[in-house]
Amino acid sequence: MKAFVTGGAGFIGSTLTDRLISAGHDVVVYDNFSTGKEEFLREALASGRVTVTRGDVLDQSLLTASMRGCDTVFHIAANADVRYGLTNPRRDVDQNTLATFHVLEAMRANGIGRIVFSSTGSIYGEPDVFPTPEDAPFPVQTSLYGASKLAGEGLISAYCEGYGFRGVIFRFVSILGERYSHGHVFDFVRSLRADPTRLTVLGNGQQRKSYLYVGDCVEAMLLGLDRAGGKVNIFNLGADEYCEVTDSVGWICDRMGVRPRIEFTGGERGWIGDSPFIFLDCTRLRSLGWKPTLSIRDGVIRTVDFLQAHPWLLEARA
Ligand SMILES: NC(=O)c1ccc[n+]([C@@H]2O[C@H](COP(=O)([O-])OP(=O)(O)OC[C@H]3O[C@@H](n4cnc5c(N)ncnc54)[C@H](O)[C@@H]3O)[C@@H](O)[C@H]2O)c1
């Protein structure tokens, strides 16, 4: 495979790039480094199997030229921060929906017909069914992030139907692990390093969430790509368990050896658009032979260890 990875310098994209190289594939990383890090690509570059283009997915001509000669596109670049949608409503539409359209057009221009897309469990909004299956009743959107990703999924499906593409779409829960650079573990570790005596938790701390280790996430993507036979393939991707935010706070504090006073901002949600319960039914992907290897607790602990060993990352995204 000659893979084209948008967002290949980010948390999940760089882990995927390493995994593709270790499987013997060549990779073109395309990234504007808005949140991606050169450091994450150091080992990949040393392999000699990766080329990196610094470019924006919204730059159609550079994107199209850079994709030449590739056969599979992993579209991972996005605005991955769910929380600030309402303060900048254009960003999700540009970075997640329009960007996906640009990727599809670049593929069409290059005669590439295989796309893997990193979507999100946020597209389910606040569902009534748990664990939530892929064919849950069409969801009401509660965040611009979820809405913009669902629109991206829609575009991919229409290109599959209209231009004969094959799409493999993964709806991730929150991902944890090495190179993790945004999300609640990041916020808590950074806050506790600055002041180990107190911690502010958004909401009432009883939000229930599922998480998945990044190594399990990229294995799932490759397995899904390999084994899914349909034109448009949609897979939930998460652990078979969930935890409360307070469980995660406890694991983080234990690992860091701190006993802070915890203050909750209150309410069922951390912010507008935060889903109080995310737990996805992953039977569809599991039936193809995938299963996660790390528990949520172990994933949180690995993430804390990584952030403690790489404090520069905590400062880089302040
Ligand atoms: N991390 C999670 O918990 C999670 C959960 C669900 C879905 N996702 C999705 O997975 C993907 C990767 O997320 P991540 O956590 O690795 O985030 P990240 O911010 O670490 O990675 C995104 C990468 O895309 C690049 N990028 C962003 N906009 C770009 C643009 N316009 N042009 C070129 N490059 C651009 C960034 O520089 C970065 O390297 C995203 O699509 C995200 O929506 C992530």
The ligand as an SDF file (V2000), in Angstrom:
LIG
                    3D

 44 48  0  0  0  0  0  0  0  0999 V2000
   -8.4770   11.8130   19.9970 N   0  0  0  0  0  0  0  0  0  0  0  0
   -9.7280   11.3830   20.1440 C   0  0  0  0  0  0  0  0  0  0  0  0
  -10.1540   11.0360   21.2580 O   0  0  0  0  0  0  0  0  0  0  0  0
  -10.6460   11.2840   18.9440 C   0  0  0  0  0  0  0  0  0  0  0  0
  -11.9440   10.7710   19.1460 C   0  0  0  0  0  0  0  0  0  0  0  0
  -12.7940   10.6890   18.0450 C   0  0  0  0  0  0  0  0  0  0  0  0
  -12.3580   11.0630   16.7910 C   0  0  0  0  0  0  0  0  0  0  0  0
  -11.1040   11.5700   16.6370 N   0  0  0  0  0  0  0  0  0  0  0  0
  -10.6880   11.9780   15.3130 C   0  0  0  0  0  0  0  0  0  0  0  0
   -9.4260   11.3960   15.0340 O   0  0  0  0  0  0  0  0  0  0  0  0
   -8.6500   12.2710   14.2360 C   0  0  0  0  0  0  0  0  0  0  0  0
   -7.2960   12.5350   14.8550 C   0  0  0  0  0  0  0  0  0  0  0  0
   -7.4570   13.1410   16.1220 O   0  0  0  0  0  0  0  0  0  0  0  0
   -6.2250   13.3900   17.0820 P   0  0  0  0  0  0  0  0  0  0  0  0
   -6.7160   13.1950   18.4540 O   0  0  0  0  0  0  0  0  0  0  0  0
   -5.0520   12.6430   16.6010 O   0  0  0  0  0  0  0  0  0  0  0  0
   -6.0300   14.9570   16.8740 O   0  0  0  0  0  0  0  0  0  0  0  0
   -4.7030   15.8030   16.5560 P   0  0  0  0  0  0  0  0  0  0  0  0
   -5.1060   17.2260   16.7250 O   0  0  0  0  0  0  0  0  0  0  0  0
   -3.5570   15.2950   17.3490 O   0  0  0  0  0  0  0  0  0  0  0  0
   -4.4450   15.4570   15.0380 O   0  0  0  0  0  0  0  0  0  0  0  0
   -4.9990   16.1780   13.9580 C   0  0  0  0  0  0  0  0  0  0  0  0
   -3.8820   16.3770   12.9530 C   0  0  0  0  0  0  0  0  0  0  0  0
   -4.4210   17.0090   11.7900 O   0  0  0  0  0  0  0  0  0  0  0  0
   -3.6080   18.1260   11.4450 C   0  0  0  0  0  0  0  0  0  0  0  0
   -4.5120   19.0880   10.8000 N   0  0  0  0  0  0  0  0  0  0  0  0
   -5.5700   19.7130   11.3530 C   0  0  0  0  0  0  0  0  0  0  0  0
   -6.1730   20.5110   10.4450 N   0  0  0  0  0  0  0  0  0  0  0  0
   -5.4760   20.3700    9.2960 C   0  0  0  0  0  0  0  0  0  0  0  0
   -5.6110   20.9390    7.9990 C   0  0  0  0  0  0  0  0  0  0  0  0
   -6.5690   21.8270    7.7170 N   0  0  0  0  0  0  0  0  0  0  0  0
   -4.7220   20.5780    7.0490 N   0  0  0  0  0  0  0  0  0  0  0  0
   -3.7310   19.6970    7.3230 C   0  0  0  0  0  0  0  0  0  0  0  0
   -3.5540   19.1310    8.5290 N   0  0  0  0  0  0  0  0  0  0  0  0
   -4.4160   19.4640    9.5080 C   0  0  0  0  0  0  0  0  0  0  0  0
   -3.0320   18.6180   12.7510 C   0  0  0  0  0  0  0  0  0  0  0  0
   -1.8520   19.3810   12.6090 O   0  0  0  0  0  0  0  0  0  0  0  0
   -2.7670   17.3000   13.4750 C   0  0  0  0  0  0  0  0  0  0  0  0
   -1.5240   16.7620   13.1290 O   0  0  0  0  0  0  0  0  0  0  0  0
   -9.5050   13.5160   14.0320 C   0  0  0  0  0  0  0  0  0  0  0  0
  -10.1860   13.3810   12.8100 O   0  0  0  0  0  0  0  0  0  0  0  0
  -10.4660   13.4650   15.1760 C   0  0  0  0  0  0  0  0  0  0  0  0
  -11.6590   14.1680   14.8940 O   0  0  0  0  0  0  0  0  0  0  0  0
  -10.2390   11.6890   17.6750 C   0  0  0  0  0  0  0  0  0  0  0  0
  1  2  1  0
  2  3  2  0
  2  4  1  0
  4  5  1  0
  4 44  2  0
  5  6  2  0
  6  7  1  0
  7  8  2  0
  8  9  1  0
  8 44  1  0
  9 10  1  0
  9 42  1  0
 10 11  1  0
 11 12  1  0
 11 40  1  0
 12 13  1  0
 13 14  1  0
 14 15  2  0
 14 16  1  0
 14 17  1  0
 17 18  1  0
 18 19  2  0
 18 20  1  0
 18 21  1  0
 21 22  1  0
 22 23  1  0
 23 24  1  0
 23 38  1  0
 24 25  1  0
 25 26  1  0
 25 36  1  0
 26 27  1  0
 26 35  1  0
 27 28  2  0
 28 29  1  0
 29 30  1  0
 29 35  2  0
 30 31  1  0
 30 32  2  0
 32 33  1  0
 33 34  2  0
 34 35  1  0
 36 37  1  0
 36 38  1  0
 38 39  1  0
 40 41  1  0
 40 42  1  0
 42 43  1  0
M  CHG  2   8   1  16  -1
M  END
$$$$
